[in-house]
């Protein structure tokens, strides 16, 4: 048996009715729907954090543009008006 822990949620009545109906339509339980949704949310957050870490690492090891983060030109200098 899975090591589950019970929690108490406070949901708006209308939302709870919708979720119960959805669970019945899918022949599952509200708990199973919540578990699936929360697992998906946690996985998305984990993947976002990993992608952010990779991007920051790539930025740190990127080739220098020689500006030290301060360009010597102004936007208007680059675009004739």
N, C-alpha and C positions, 0 to 999 in steps of 0.2 A: 504494500500500500504506500502511496506517495506521502511524503511528510508535509501535509497541508496544515495551514493555520487559519482559523476562522477570523474574519474581520467584520466590523460593522460599518456599513456605508449609509450615508444619508443622501438620497436621490430625490429629485423632483418627481411627484406622482406621475405626471405625464410621461416622463422619460422612462420610469420603471415600467409603466404599462406597455410602452413601445418595446422595451427590451424583453419583457416576458412574452409578448406576442412574437417577437423575432426568434426567441429561443424555441417556442412551440413550433413555429414554422420550420425551423432547422432540426427539430426533434433532438434538442439538447437542453441543457440547463442554463440558467442565468450565470451560475458560477463558471461553467465551461466557457460561455461567451466572454465573461470578464477576464478569465485566465488567458484566453487567446488574445484579447485586445491588449491587456497589460504586457504580455510576453512580446507582442509585436512592438509596442511602444518602447519597451526596454531594449529590444534588439535594434530598433532604429536609432536610439540614443547611443548605443554602443558603437554602431557602425559610423554614425556622425562623428563621434569623438575620435575614432580611429582615423577617419578621413581627414579631420582637422589636424591631427597630430602629424600625419604624413605630409599634408600641405605645408605646415609650418616648418617641418624638417627640410622639405624641398626648397622653401624660400630661404632658409638659413644657408643652405649649401649652393644656392644659385650664384651664377657668375655676376660679379660686380659690374654695374653700369658706369662706375666712375663718378657718380654724383653724390655719394655718401648720403643718399636720401633727400638731397636738396638740389633740384635741377637749377641750372644756371640760366634758364630761359623762362619766359612767361608764356602763357597760353596764347596770347595775342601775337607774340612773335612767330608762332608756328603756323598761324592761319592768317592769310592776307584777307583784308576786309575791304 
